Amino acid sequence: MARVTTRAEKTKRPLIRSAKLWVPIGILLVLIGLAVWGSMLATKAFAAKDALEAAIPLASKTQDMIAAGDVEGAKASAAQLTEYTAEARENTDDALWRAAEWVPIIGPNMAAVRVASTGADELVNGAVIPATGITIDALKPQGGAIDLAALQQLADTVGAASDTIDQVASDLNGLDRSALIGPVASGVEKLDEAVTKLKPTLDTADTTLKVLPGALGADGPRNYLMLFQNNAESRGTGGNPAAVVLVNVTDGKISIAKQASSADFNNNRDEPIVELNPETAALYGDKIGRFMQDVTLTPDFTESAEIMRAFWAESFGTPIDGVVSFDPVALSYLLGATGPVKLATGDTLTADNAVSELLNRVYFRFEEGDQQDAYFAAAASSIFGALMSGSGDMSALVDSLGKAVDEGRFMYVPTAEAEAEFIAGSRIDGKLPADNSEKTMVGVYVDDITEGKLDYYARLAVDATSDQCTVDTPAFTTTATFASTLNPNDVEGLAEYISPARFFAKGVISTDLVLYGPVGSTFASATVDGAPSAATALPHLGRPAVKINIVNPPGTSHTVAATFTGAAGEYGPLEVWHTPMVAPTEVTITTPGCE
């Protein structure tokens, strides 16, 4: 008789084939796998964390060594640095790690750690290590020329480093930082700060090195006009540009092509040599375009350069590719880098005596203008020769040029659009800021109308105050104190060229002080030595400008103040720009409530 199988018996299976066994075992194995996976990830994460934390101070140390010119130290530090970043990258850039990036919540953090680790390694290998091999000595003249091939090699290195920075920055910007936990967000932020710090420097260097070959005559000869502004006879951007040098640059070879003085131009002409900006003419008169000695009255050096190019074209016809402004104080900075220079006259110029020799003693030594011109020509030629020979420390030379730029003693206006775009917005371009977004600039400019070289004895101090951080419509007050330090007992002994006494008594200085308010502000009031002034303001360069004349007998001073009212809006930090004088100008800025 056949056995009947019950329902229970039909569903019963051996334990080894039953889900009752495999489901919990499967879950247990998954948990064990996850635990192992998590443990492995944790090990990798801690290793990456330790490596990156060790890399951070070392990266800072390497940057400092590069900046200080310690090439060997920077290379050794960078080699150690790359070991740390490589370890961090190796631990965070594999299939195991990437799989975790799909897990909710922790995934974005895992991805961020990988991007940060990879980015740090890319920065070190693509930017920091190449930077240890960069030296500005590639820009150092040898035998009167700059090696354009070495310059191109430097440009390629910096360009690749700049591309690396851009890629890392792009990767960091692609992260969803809102999903990051504190430690991860902090790490990404530190890397982001490092990129932000490096990027402007590399971008500037990259652009500079792309522009330099053309500027140095790689694409054809270049002619540059250099104006040496005489601070002993003040003008808006420095002084009377009585000495002019034409510099030719061809395939990196730099030479003086011609030297000229103010007597070589058609001055006191009936009409300005070019059509003037009506605002400039209203404020400074049309003499700015009728006398070569007055082309620098305006603080806008771009306009001065245009006028000077026209004067040069009329007298000599040479096409000009750029106009450079320099003064004897800036030359003294260069001499600090090159060392003393022997002149053809037998004299020696040093960083300590250049200013007094070129702006004062020369007029006591030589009574005739052509003798003075010959001395200036010898000085310019000898200093130029020292620079072109490659003498002196290149880092010190670059620092001295940077100082001259910051003080408004070195300006450059190119005719090439690419070069003009590159320097736009920097102090070297000779323009006043066009708005108040990055900086709120007020200006004090000095124009001597004495006819002489008495500003060698002049001193300027400027005080600027603003409540821009505490009110909606701020007030800006600029106070300029102009003093003559000339001893009354020394007046009779002054050289005739220093004080001809044609228009004013001997030793007396007559000065137009021109005070500029911020962009978009309005002129409120002015005082002279504390008494109200009837002066009115004229518009110039998007600003109100008030011009007040003062007369200083020997040993006296006058204080001129002007207040301007700003429109409602945001204002950048307050800055004072002023005519670069023979002696340093003391500047005080007070902005209550600002950080």
FENSULQUI-V693533 format. One record per helix or strand. SS is the DSSP state (a for helix, b for strand). FROM is the first residue (numbers start at 0). TO is the last residue. Records with the same first field share a line. If there is no record, write none. Layout:
BEGIN
SS=FROM-TO ; FROM-TO
END
This chain:
BEGIN
a=6-10 ; 14-16 ; 18-67 ; 70-91 ; 94-99 ; 105-131 ; 135-138 ; 147-172 ; 176-178 ; 181-214 ; 261-263 ; 277-283 ; 285-288 ; 291-293 ; 300-314 ; 327-337 ; 353-364 ; 368-387 ; 393-405 ; 416-422 ; 426-428 ; 453-456 ; 487-489
b=141-141 ; 144-144 ; 221-234 ; 237-249 ; 252-260 ; 321-326 ; 340-341 ; 347-348 ; 410-413 ; 438-447 ; 451-451 ; 457-465 ; 474-483 ; 498-498 ; 508-515 ; 521-527 ; 530-531 ; 536-539 ; 542-551 ; 556-564 ; 572-577 ; 585-589
END
